[in-house]
Amino acid sequence: MSLTPEQVRQVAHLARLQLNPEQVEPYARQLTDILGMVDRLSAADTAGVSPMAHPLDMVQRLRPDVISEADRRDDYQAIAPDTQDGLYLVPKVIE
Protein backbone atom coordinates (compact mmCIF):
# COMPACT_ATOMS: atom_id res chain seq x y z
CA MET A 1 0.00 0.00 0.00
CA SER A 2 1.35 3.37 -0.99
CA LEU A 3 0.21 6.66 0.46
CA THR A 4 -0.14 9.68 -1.77
CA PRO A 5 0.98 13.13 -0.63
CA GLU A 6 -2.69 14.18 -0.53
CA GLN A 7 -3.48 11.29 1.85
CA VAL A 8 -0.57 12.34 4.08
CA ARG A 9 -1.88 15.91 4.15
CA GLN A 10 -5.35 14.61 5.02
CA VAL A 11 -4.00 12.44 7.86
CA ALA A 12 -1.94 15.38 9.13
CA HIS A 13 -5.06 17.56 9.08
CA LEU A 14 -7.09 14.96 11.01
CA ALA A 15 -4.26 14.62 13.54
CA ARG A 16 -4.04 18.40 13.79
CA LEU A 17 -0.40 18.38 12.64
CA GLN A 18 1.09 21.17 10.60
CA LEU A 19 3.35 19.85 7.85
CA ASN A 20 5.62 21.98 5.72
CA PRO A 21 5.37 21.18 1.98
CA GLU A 22 8.88 19.70 1.98
CA GLN A 23 7.92 17.28 4.77
CA VAL A 24 5.03 15.66 2.90
CA GLU A 25 7.05 13.43 0.56
CA PRO A 26 9.41 12.02 3.24
CA TYR A 27 6.45 11.33 5.53
CA ALA A 28 4.61 9.61 2.68
CA ARG A 29 7.60 7.29 2.12
CA GLN A 30 8.02 6.59 5.85
CA LEU A 31 4.32 5.89 6.41
CA THR A 32 4.24 3.64 3.33
CA ASP A 33 7.21 1.70 4.75
CA ILE A 34 5.43 1.32 8.11
CA LEU A 35 2.25 0.08 6.44
CA GLY A 36 4.33 -2.37 4.39
CA MET A 37 5.88 -3.74 7.58
CA VAL A 38 2.41 -4.15 9.11
CA ASP A 39 1.31 -6.05 5.99
CA ARG A 40 4.29 -8.40 6.33
CA LEU A 41 3.48 -8.97 10.00
CA SER A 42 -0.15 -9.65 9.16
CA ALA A 43 0.92 -12.32 6.69
CA ALA A 44 2.70 -14.35 9.39
CA ASP A 45 1.09 -17.71 10.22
CA THR A 46 -0.03 -17.51 13.83
CA ALA A 47 -2.47 -20.44 13.81
CA GLY A 48 -0.57 -22.50 16.40
CA VAL A 49 0.56 -19.62 18.59
CA SER A 50 -1.32 -18.99 21.80
CA PRO A 51 -1.87 -15.38 22.88
CA MET A 52 0.44 -14.11 25.60
CA ALA A 53 0.67 -10.99 27.69
CA HIS A 54 4.47 -10.96 27.87
CA PRO A 55 7.19 -12.43 25.64
CA LEU A 56 9.17 -13.86 28.56
CA ASP A 57 8.21 -17.00 30.44
CA MET A 58 7.90 -15.26 33.78
CA VAL A 59 5.24 -14.56 36.34
CA GLN A 60 4.78 -11.33 38.19
CA ARG A 61 5.83 -11.38 41.80
CA LEU A 62 2.94 -10.26 43.91
CA ARG A 63 3.13 -9.20 47.51
CA PRO A 64 0.63 -10.57 49.98
CA ASP A 65 -2.58 -8.57 50.28
CA VAL A 66 -2.24 -7.59 53.91
CA ILE A 67 -2.78 -4.28 55.68
CA SER A 68 0.58 -2.64 56.27
CA GLU A 69 -0.50 0.83 57.40
CA ALA A 70 -2.70 1.89 60.28
CA ASP A 71 -6.05 3.56 59.54
CA ARG A 72 -5.37 7.27 60.12
CA ARG A 73 -8.48 8.68 58.44
CA ASP A 74 -9.66 10.37 61.63
CA ASP A 75 -6.24 12.01 62.08
CA TYR A 76 -6.26 13.36 58.51
CA GLN A 77 -9.85 14.51 58.65
CA ALA A 78 -9.31 16.29 61.97
CA ILE A 79 -7.31 18.98 60.14
CA ALA A 80 -9.65 19.17 57.11
CA PRO A 81 -11.86 22.26 56.83
CA ASP A 82 -15.12 20.29 56.52
CA THR A 83 -16.02 16.57 56.64
CA GLN A 84 -19.18 14.55 57.00
CA ASP A 85 -19.63 10.79 57.48
CA GLY A 86 -15.94 10.13 56.73
CA LEU A 87 -15.95 12.17 53.51
CA TYR A 88 -14.28 15.48 52.68
CA LEU A 89 -16.73 18.24 51.82
CA VAL A 90 -15.65 20.68 49.14
CA PRO A 91 -17.29 23.78 47.69
CA LYS A 92 -19.58 23.28 44.69
CA VAL A 93 -17.81 24.38 41.52
CA ILE A 94 -20.36 23.40 38.86
CA GLU A 95 -23.75 25.09 38.66
SESE-287688 format. One line per field, with one value per atom (N, C-alpha, C, O): x, y, z; residue number from 1; atom name; residue in one letter. Coordinates in Angstrom, 1 decimal. Layout:
<guvos>
u: (X	...)
v: (Y	...)
w: (Z	...)
nr: (NUM	...)
atom: (CA	...)
rest: (A	...)
</guvos>
This chain:
<guvos>
u: (0.9	0.0	0.9	1.8	0.6	1.4	0.5	-0.6	1.0	0.2	0.6	1.8	-0.4	-0.1	0.1	-0.3	0.8	1.0	-0.3	-0.4	-1.4	-2.7	-3.2	-3.8	-3.0	-3.5	-2.7	-3.2	-1.4	-0.6	-1.1	-1.1	-1.4	-1.9	-3.2	-3.5	-4.1	-5.4	-5.2	-5.8	-4.3	-4.0	-3.4	-3.8	-2.5	-1.9	-3.0	-3.0	-4.0	-5.1	-5.9	-6.3	-6.3	-7.1	-6.4	-7.0	-5.0	-4.3	-3.9	-3.2	-4.3	-4.0	-2.5	-2.0	-1.8	-0.4	-0.2	-0.8	0.8	1.1	2.3	3.4	2.2	3.4	3.8	3.0	5.1	5.6	5.6	5.6	5.4	5.4	6.5	6.4	7.7	8.9	8.9	9.7	8.0	7.9	7.0	7.0	6.1	5.0	5.6	5.2	6.5	7.1	7.8	7.6	8.7	9.4	8.4	8.6	7.4	6.4	5.6	5.3	5.3	4.6	5.4	4.9	6.7	7.6	7.7	7.6	7.9	8.0	6.7	6.8	5.6	4.3	4.0	3.5	4.4	4.2	5.1	4.7	6.3	7.2	6.6	6.7	6.0	5.4	4.2	4.1	3.4	2.3	2.7	2.0	3.8	4.3	4.8	4.6	5.4	5.9	4.7	4.7	3.6	2.4	1.8	1.3	1.8	1.3	2.1	1.6	3.5	4.3	4.0	4.0	3.8	3.5	2.1	1.9	1.2	-0.2	-0.1	-1.0	0.8	0.9	1.5	1.5	2.1	2.7	1.7	0.6	2.0	1.1	1.1	2.2	0.0	0.0	-1.1	-1.6	-1.4	-2.5	-2.1	-3.0	-0.9	-0.6	0.0	0.5	0.0	0.6	-0.5	-1.5	-0.3	-1.3	-1.0	0.1	-2.1	-1.9	-1.1	-1.3	-0.3	0.4	0.5	0.4	0.6	0.7	2.1	2.3	3.1	4.5	5.3	5.0	6.4	7.2	8.1	8.6	8.3	9.2	8.3	7.2	8.9	8.2	8.4	9.3	7.7	7.9	6.5	5.6	6.5	5.2	5.6	6.7	4.6	4.8	4.8	3.9	5.8	5.8	4.8	4.8	3.9	2.9	3.2	3.5	3.0	3.1	1.8	0.8	1.9	0.6	-0.3	0.1	-1.6	-2.6	-2.9	-3.9	-2.0	-2.2	-2.1	-1.5	-2.8	-2.8	-1.4	-1.0	-0.8	0.6	0.6	1.6	-0.4	-0.5	-1.7	-2.7	-1.6	-2.7	-3.7	-3.4	-5.0	-6.1	-5.9	-6.2	-5.6	-5.4	-6.4	-6.1	-7.5	-8.5	-8.9	-9.0	-9.2	-9.7	-8.6	-8.9	-7.3	-6.2	-6.2	-6.1	-6.3	-6.3	-7.5	-7.4	-8.6	-9.8	-10.0	-10.8	-9.2	-9.3	-8.8	-9.2	-7.9	-7.3	-8.0	-7.6	-8.9	-9.6	-10.7	-11.2	-10.9	-11.9	-13.3	-13.9	-13.7	-15.1	-15.3	-14.9	-15.8	-16.0	-17.4	-18.0	-17.9	-19.2	-19.2	-18.9	-19.5	-19.6	-18.4	-18.4	-17.2	-15.9	-15.5	-14.6	-16.3	-16.0	-15.5	-16.0	-14.7	-14.3	-15.3	-15.8	-15.8	-16.7	-16.0	-15.1	-16.3	-15.7	-16.7	-17.9	-16.3	-17.3	-17.8	-17.0	-19.0	-19.6	-18.9	-18.9	-18.5	-17.8	-18.6	-18.2	-19.6	-20.4	-21.8	-22.4	-22.4	-23.7	-24.7	-25.9)
v: (-1.2	0.0	1.2	1.3	2.2	3.4	4.6	4.7	5.5	6.7	7.8	8.0	8.5	9.7	10.9	10.9	11.9	13.1	13.7	14.3	13.6	14.2	13.4	14.0	12.1	11.3	11.7	11.7	11.9	12.3	13.7	13.9	14.6	15.9	15.8	16.4	14.8	14.6	14.0	14.4	13.0	12.4	13.5	13.5	14.3	15.4	16.4	16.8	16.7	17.6	16.9	17.6	15.6	15.0	14.9	14.9	14.7	14.6	16.0	16.1	17.0	18.4	18.7	19.3	18.2	18.4	19.3	19.2	20.2	21.2	20.7	20.6	20.3	19.9	20.9	21.5	21.1	22.0	21.2	20.0	21.9	21.2	20.2	19.2	20.6	19.7	18.5	17.5	18.4	17.3	16.2	15.1	16.6	15.7	14.4	13.3	14.6	13.4	12.5	11.3	13.0	12.0	11.3	10.1	12.0	11.3	10.3	9.2	10.6	9.6	8.3	7.2	8.5	7.3	6.5	5.3	7.2	6.6	5.9	4.7	6.5	5.9	4.7	3.7	4.8	3.6	2.5	1.3	2.8	1.7	1.1	-0.2	1.9	1.3	0.4	-0.7	0.9	0.1	-1.2	-2.2	-1.2	-2.4	-3.4	-4.6	-2.9	-3.7	-4.4	-5.6	-3.6	-4.1	-5.2	-6.2	-5.0	-6.1	-7.3	-8.4	-7.2	-8.4	-9.1	-10.3	-8.4	-9.0	-9.7	-10.7	-9.1	-9.6	-10.9	-11.8	-11.1	-12.3	-13.5	-14.6	-13.3	-14.4	-15.3	-15.0	-16.7	-17.7	-17.8	-18.2	-17.5	-17.5	-18.5	-18.4	-19.5	-20.4	-21.2	-21.5	-21.7	-22.5	-21.7	-22.4	-20.4	-19.6	-19.2	-18.5	-19.4	-19.0	-17.5	-17.1	-16.8	-15.4	-15.3	-16.2	-14.3	-14.1	-12.6	-11.8	-12.4	-11.0	-10.5	-9.3	-11.4	-11.0	-12.0	-13.2	-11.5	-12.4	-13.3	-14.3	-13.0	-13.9	-14.8	-14.5	-16.0	-17.0	-16.7	-17.4	-15.7	-15.3	-15.0	-14.8	-15.0	-14.6	-13.3	-13.2	-12.5	-11.3	-11.7	-12.4	-11.2	-11.4	-10.5	-9.3	-11.0	-10.3	-10.3	-11.4	-9.2	-9.2	-9.6	-9.5	-10.1	-10.6	-9.4	-8.3	-9.6	-8.6	-8.5	-9.0	-7.8	-7.6	-6.1	-5.3	-5.7	-4.3	-4.0	-4.7	-3.0	-2.6	-1.3	-0.9	-0.5	0.8	0.9	0.3	1.7	1.9	2.8	3.7	2.7	3.6	4.9	5.0	5.9	7.3	8.3	9.5	7.8	8.7	9.8	10.9	9.4	10.4	11.4	12.6	11.0	12.0	13.0	14.2	12.5	13.4	14.2	15.4	13.7	14.5	15.5	16.5	15.3	16.3	17.7	18.7	17.7	19.0	19.5	20.6	18.7	19.2	20.3	20.3	21.2	22.3	21.8	22.3	20.7	20.3	18.8	18.5	18.0	16.6	16.2	16.8	15.1	14.5	13.1	12.7	12.2	10.8	10.2	9.3	10.7	10.1	10.6	10.1	11.6	12.2	13.6	14.3	14.1	15.5	16.3	15.8	17.4	18.2	19.4	20.0	19.6	20.7	21.6	21.2	22.8	23.8	23.3	22.7	23.6	23.3	24.2	25.4	23.6	24.4	24.3	25.1	23.5	23.4	23.8	23.2	24.7	25.1	24.1	24.3)
w: (0.0	0.0	0.0	0.8	-0.9	-1.0	-0.7	-1.2	0.1	0.5	-0.5	-0.8	-0.9	-1.8	-0.9	0.3	-1.4	-0.6	-0.1	1.0	-1.0	-0.5	0.7	1.6	0.7	1.9	3.1	4.2	2.9	4.1	4.6	5.8	3.7	4.2	4.9	5.9	4.4	5.0	6.4	7.4	6.6	7.9	8.8	10.0	8.3	9.1	9.6	10.7	8.7	9.1	10.2	11.1	10.0	11.0	12.4	13.4	12.3	13.5	14.1	15.1	13.4	13.8	13.8	14.7	12.8	12.6	11.5	10.5	11.7	10.6	9.9	10.5	8.6	7.8	6.9	6.2	6.8	5.7	4.4	4.4	3.3	2.0	1.7	1.1	2.2	2.0	2.9	2.7	3.9	4.8	4.3	4.7	3.3	2.9	2.2	2.6	1.3	0.6	1.5	1.4	2.3	3.2	4.2	4.4	4.7	5.5	4.8	5.3	3.5	2.7	2.5	2.6	2.3	2.1	3.4	3.5	4.5	5.8	6.3	6.7	6.1	6.4	5.5	6.0	4.2	3.3	3.8	3.7	4.2	4.7	6.0	6.2	6.9	8.1	7.8	8.3	6.8	6.4	5.8	5.9	5.0	4.4	5.4	5.3	6.5	7.6	8.3	8.6	8.5	9.1	8.2	8.7	6.9	6.0	6.1	6.1	6.2	6.3	7.6	7.7	8.7	10.0	10.0	10.5	9.3	9.2	8.4	8.6	7.5	6.7	7.4	7.0	8.6	9.4	9.9	10.3	9.8	10.2	11.7	12.3	12.4	13.8	14.3	15.4	13.5	13.8	15.1	15.9	15.2	16.4	17.6	18.5	17.5	18.6	19.6	19.1	20.8	21.8	22.2	22.3	22.5	22.9	24.2	25.1	24.3	25.6	25.9	25.1	27.2	27.7	27.7	27.8	27.7	27.9	27.1	27.1	26.4	25.6	26.5	25.9	27.7	28.6	29.4	29.8	29.6	30.4	31.9	32.6	32.4	33.8	34.4	33.6	35.7	36.3	37.2	37.6	37.4	38.2	39.7	40.2	40.4	41.8	42.5	42.2	43.2	43.9	45.4	45.9	46.1	47.5	48.1	47.5	49.3	50.0	50.2	50.5	50.1	50.3	51.8	52.2	52.5	53.9	54.2	53.5	55.3	55.7	56.3	57.2	55.8	56.3	57.0	57.6	56.8	57.4	58.3	58.1	59.4	60.3	59.6	58.8	60.0	59.5	60.3	61.5	59.5	60.1	59.5	59.6	59.0	58.4	59.4	59.1	60.6	61.6	61.9	62.0	61.9	62.1	60.9	61.1	59.7	58.5	58.4	58.0	58.8	58.7	59.8	59.7	60.9	62.0	61.6	62.1	60.6	60.1	58.9	58.4	58.3	57.1	57.5	58.6	56.5	56.8	57.1	58.0	56.3	56.5	56.1	55.0	57.0	56.6	57.1	58.0	56.6	57.0	56.7	55.5	57.7	57.5	56.9	56.0	57.2	56.7	55.4	54.8	54.8	53.5	53.6	54.5	52.7	52.7	51.9	50.9	52.5	51.8	51.2	51.8	49.9	49.1	48.6	48.4	48.2	47.7	46.3	45.5	46.0	44.7	43.6	43.8	42.6	41.5	40.2	39.3	40.1	38.9	39.2	40.1	38.4	38.7	38.1	38.1)
nr: (1	1	1	1	2	2	2	2	3	3	3	3	4	4	4	4	5	5	5	5	6	6	6	6	7	7	7	7	8	8	8	8	9	9	9	9	10	10	10	10	11	11	11	11	12	12	12	12	13	13	13	13	14	14	14	14	15	15	15	15	16	16	16	16	17	17	17	17	18	18	18	18	19	19	19	19	20	20	20	20	21	21	21	21	22	22	22	22	23	23	23	23	24	24	24	24	25	25	25	25	26	26	26	26	27	27	27	27	28	28	28	28	29	29	29	29	30	30	30	30	31	31	31	31	32	32	32	32	33	33	33	33	34	34	34	34	35	35	35	35	36	36	36	36	37	37	37	37	38	38	38	38	39	39	39	39	40	40	40	40	41	41	41	41	42	42	42	42	43	43	43	43	44	44	44	44	45	45	45	45	46	46	46	46	47	47	47	47	48	48	48	48	49	49	49	49	50	50	50	50	51	51	51	51	52	52	52	52	53	53	53	53	54	54	54	54	55	55	55	55	56	56	56	56	57	57	57	57	58	58	58	58	59	59	59	59	60	60	60	60	61	61	61	61	62	62	62	62	63	63	63	63	64	64	64	64	65	65	65	65	66	66	66	66	67	67	67	67	68	68	68	68	69	69	69	69	70	70	70	70	71	71	71	71	72	72	72	72	73	73	73	73	74	74	74	74	75	75	75	75	76	76	76	76	77	77	77	77	78	78	78	78	79	79	79	79	80	80	80	80	81	81	81	81	82	82	82	82	83	83	83	83	84	84	84	84	85	85	85	85	86	86	86	86	87	87	87	87	88	88	88	88	89	89	89	89	90	90	90	90	91	91	91	91	92	92	92	92	93	93	93	93	94	94	94	94	95	95	95	95)
atom: (N	CA	C	O	N	CA	C	O	N	CA	C	O	N	CA	C	O	N	CA	C	O	N	CA	C	O	N	CA	C	O	N	CA	C	O	N	CA	C	O	N	CA	C	O	N	CA	C	O	N	CA	C	O	N	CA	C	O	N	CA	C	O	N	CA	C	O	N	CA	C	O	N	CA	C	O	N	CA	C	O	N	CA	C	O	N	CA	C	O	N	CA	C	O	N	CA	C	O	N	CA	C	O	N	CA	C	O	N	CA	C	O	N	CA	C	O	N	CA	C	O	N	CA	C	O	N	CA	C	O	N	CA	C	O	N	CA	C	O	N	CA	C	O	N	CA	C	O	N	CA	C	O	N	CA	C	O	N	CA	C	O	N	CA	C	O	N	CA	C	O	N	CA	C	O	N	CA	C	O	N	CA	C	O	N	CA	C	O	N	CA	C	O	N	CA	C	O	N	CA	C	O	N	CA	C	O	N	CA	C	O	N	CA	C	O	N	CA	C	O	N	CA	C	O	N	CA	C	O	N	CA	C	O	N	CA	C	O	N	CA	C	O	N	CA	C	O	N	CA	C	O	N	CA	C	O	N	CA	C	O	N	CA	C	O	N	CA	C	O	N	CA	C	O	N	CA	C	O	N	CA	C	O	N	CA	C	O	N	CA	C	O	N	CA	C	O	N	CA	C	O	N	CA	C	O	N	CA	C	O	N	CA	C	O	N	CA	C	O	N	CA	C	O	N	CA	C	O	N	CA	C	O	N	CA	C	O	N	CA	C	O	N	CA	C	O	N	CA	C	O	N	CA	C	O	N	CA	C	O	N	CA	C	O	N	CA	C	O	N	CA	C	O	N	CA	C	O	N	CA	C	O	N	CA	C	O	N	CA	C	O	N	CA	C	O	N	CA	C	O	N	CA	C	O	N	CA	C	O	N	CA	C	O	N	CA	C	O	N	CA	C	O	N	CA	C	O)
rest: (M	M	M	M	S	S	S	S	L	L	L	L	T	T	T	T	P	P	P	P	E	E	E	E	Q	Q	Q	Q	V	V	V	V	R	R	R	R	Q	Q	Q	Q	V	V	V	V	A	A	A	A	H	H	H	H	L	L	L	L	A	A	A	A	R	R	R	R	L	L	L	L	Q	Q	Q	Q	L	L	L	L	N	N	N	N	P	P	P	P	E	E	E	E	Q	Q	Q	Q	V	V	V	V	E	E	E	E	P	P	P	P	Y	Y	Y	Y	A	A	A	A	R	R	R	R	Q	Q	Q	Q	L	L	L	L	T	T	T	T	D	D	D	D	I	I	I	I	L	L	L	L	G	G	G	G	M	M	M	M	V	V	V	V	D	D	D	D	R	R	R	R	L	L	L	L	S	S	S	S	A	A	A	A	A	A	A	A	D	D	D	D	T	T	T	T	A	A	A	A	G	G	G	G	V	V	V	V	S	S	S	S	P	P	P	P	M	M	M	M	A	A	A	A	H	H	H	H	P	P	P	P	L	L	L	L	D	D	D	D	M	M	M	M	V	V	V	V	Q	Q	Q	Q	R	R	R	R	L	L	L	L	R	R	R	R	P	P	P	P	D	D	D	D	V	V	V	V	I	I	I	I	S	S	S	S	E	E	E	E	A	A	A	A	D	D	D	D	R	R	R	R	R	R	R	R	D	D	D	D	D	D	D	D	Y	Y	Y	Y	Q	Q	Q	Q	A	A	A	A	I	I	I	I	A	A	A	A	P	P	P	P	D	D	D	D	T	T	T	T	Q	Q	Q	Q	D	D	D	D	G	G	G	G	L	L	L	L	Y	Y	Y	Y	L	L	L	L	V	V	V	V	P	P	P	P	K	K	K	K	V	V	V	V	I	I	I	I	E	E	E	E)
</guvos>
